[in-house]
Amino acid sequence: MTKPKLKVGHYYELKIDKNKKIAFGVMYGFDSGKNKDVYALMIYTKNKIFEFPIQKNLFDEWVKEGRVKGLTSDEALVYVI
């Protein structure tokens, strides 16, 4: 299985702890300029949907720790419903 890469328009699941996971989509990101490698995540929970900025190196850290997996759009929809 390949490790997920941070891509705009893709959905991911982040494992917070053994029993808690959240889904997020990458809405947009900056490749250059002052905010280089900053991405806006749209976080999906059963009660809220909100935007959260992260840097690419934080996402890479989550991948290295094995806490992130890619989701299909159908799987992400399940988190919202």
N, C-alpha and C positions, 0 to 999 in steps of 0.2 A: 504494500500500500504506500502510495506517495504521500509526502508531507504536504499539508495545505499551504498555499501561498496566498498572501493578502491581495485580493483583486476586487476592484470596484464592481458592484453588481452581483456579487456572490454572497451566499449565506453560510453561516458557520454556527456550530454549537460549542459553547465554552463550559467546561466542567468547573464549577466553583468548589464543590466538595463531593464526597461520595454520593450524596443524595440530591444535590441541587445542580441543575444545568440551566443555562440560558441560551437563547438563540439570538443572533444578530446578523444584520445585513450591512455590507459596506456601501454607503451611499455615494461618497466622493472622496477624493484624495488629491494631494498636491505633490507633484514630482519635482518642483523646483521652487526657488524663491525662499522667502522668510519662513514659510510653514512646510518646508520640504519634508516628505515622508510622514506627514500628519494625515490621518484618515478619520472620517466621520462615520461612526457606527450607529445604526438604528437598532436599539435593543428592544426585543419583544418579550414581554411577560404576560401572564394572564390578566393582570390588572392595569398595566401601563405599557406605553410605547414611548421611548424617548431617545434623543440623540446624545452620543457620547464620543468625544474625540480621543484618539490614541495615536501614539507614534508607532511606526513600523517595527522598531526594535522590541516593543512590548509584545506585539503579536508574535514575533519570532520567538520570544522567550516562552510564551504559552505553548507554541508548537513544540519547542524543544522539551518542555515538561510533559508533553503528551496530553494536554488539556483541551486541544482544539481539533474538531473534525469538520469536514465540509458537509453541507446539507443541500438537498434539492429544494426547489421552491415549494414543493408539496410538503416536505418535512418541516420547513419553516412555518408554513401556514398552520400546521397542527399546534405550534406553540401559541399562536394568536387565538385560535379557537379554543 
